[in-house]
Amino acid sequence: MAGRYEDALHFANRVPREAYNLFDHVLRAAALAALGLGEEARAAVAETIAQFPHISVEGFAILDPAWNEDERQRPVETMRKAGSPLCASADDLRNSPDLQRLPECAAS
């Protein structure tokens, strides 16, 4: 997303919703949250969860192994702000033993 949230939202809104993949859903919700549109961001998170019930901030942040730590932090921050579920499911943890845990999730 590179901090260009208006551009990201414009891009996401150009894609028909029925063609959204996981990244499109997360991009839209995160961009809305970053732009201070909390209510719309939470609605976008609800749409994401309806399509991808196991989505979590932890799980999404590991999807691209090419991301460095700084690149991983931007979706963590914006997804958290949008109200996305934070912690990975037990299945995600079993399937991704190297998952980088969020401090509040590791403690639970």
C-alpha positions in Angstrom: 0.0 0.0 0.0 3.0 2.2 0.5 1.0 4.8 2.5 -0.9 6.0 -0.6 -4.3 5.2 0.8 -6.4 7.4 -1.5 -4.8 5.7 -4.5 -5.3 2.3 -2.9 -9.0 3.0 -2.3 -9.4 4.3 -5.8 -7.8 1.1 -7.2 -9.9 -1.2 -4.9 -13.1 0.6 -5.9 -12.4 0.1 -9.6 -12.5 -3.7 -9.2 -16.0 -5.2 -9.2 -16.8 -6.5 -5.7 -17.7 -9.9 -7.0 -14.2 -10.2 -8.5 -12.5 -9.2 -5.2 -9.8 -11.6 -3.9 -8.5 -11.6 -0.3 -6.0 -8.9 -1.0 -8.6 -6.6 -2.6 -10.9 -6.9 0.4 -8.1 -6.2 2.9 -6.7 -3.3 0.8 -10.1 -1.6 0.7 -10.8 -2.0 4.5 -7.3 -0.9 5.4 -7.3 2.1 3.1 -10.7 3.2 4.5 -9.4 2.9 8.0 -6.2 4.8 7.2 -8.3 7.6 5.7 -10.3 7.9 9.0 -13.5 6.3 7.5 -14.0 3.9 10.5 -17.6 3.0 9.9 -17.0 2.1 6.3 -13.8 0.3 7.2 -15.6 -1.9 9.7 -18.3 -2.7 7.1 -15.5 -3.6 4.7 -14.0 -5.9 7.3 -17.4 -7.6 7.8 -17.5 -8.2 4.0 -14.0 -9.6 4.1 -14.9 -12.0 7.0 -18.0 -13.1 5.1 -15.8 -14.2 2.2 -12.7 -15.3 4.1 -13.8 -16.3 7.6 -10.3 -17.3 8.8 -8.7 -13.9 8.0 -6.6 -12.4 10.7 -4.1 -9.6 10.9 -1.4 -12.2 11.9 -2.3 -14.5 9.0 -2.5 -11.8 6.4 0.8 -10.2 7.4 2.7 -13.4 6.4 1.1 -14.0 3.0 3.9 -12.3 1.1 7.3 -13.8 2.1 9.0 -11.0 0.1 7.8 -8.3 2.6 10.4 -7.0 5.0 9.4 -6.1 8.5 8.6 -2.5 7.6 6.3 -3.6 4.8 4.6 -6.1 7.1 3.9 -3.4 9.7 1.7 -1.2 7.4 -1.0 -3.9 6.9 -0.8 -4.8 10.6 -1.4 -1.2 11.6 -4.2 -0.5 9.1 -5.9 -3.8 9.5 -5.9 -3.3 13.2 -7.3 0.2 12.8 -10.1 -1.2 10.5 -11.1 -3.7 13.2 -9.9 -6.9 11.6 -9.6 -9.9 13.8 -6.1 -9.8 15.3 -5.1 -13.4 16.1 -4.6 -16.3 13.8 -6.7 -19.4 14.3 -5.3 -22.6 15.8 -5.4 -24.1 12.3 -3.4 -21.2 10.9 -0.9 -21.6 13.7 -0.5 -25.3 13.0 -0.1 -24.7 9.2 2.3 -21.8 9.7 4.7 -22.6 12.5 6.9 -19.6 11.6 4.0 -17.2 11.9 5.2 -14.0 13.5 2.8 -13.5 16.4 1.5 -10.2 17.6 2.4 -9.6 21.2 -1.3 -9.5 22.4 -1.9 -12.8 20.5 1.2 -14.6 21.8 0.2 -13.8 25.3 -3.2 -15.5 25.0 
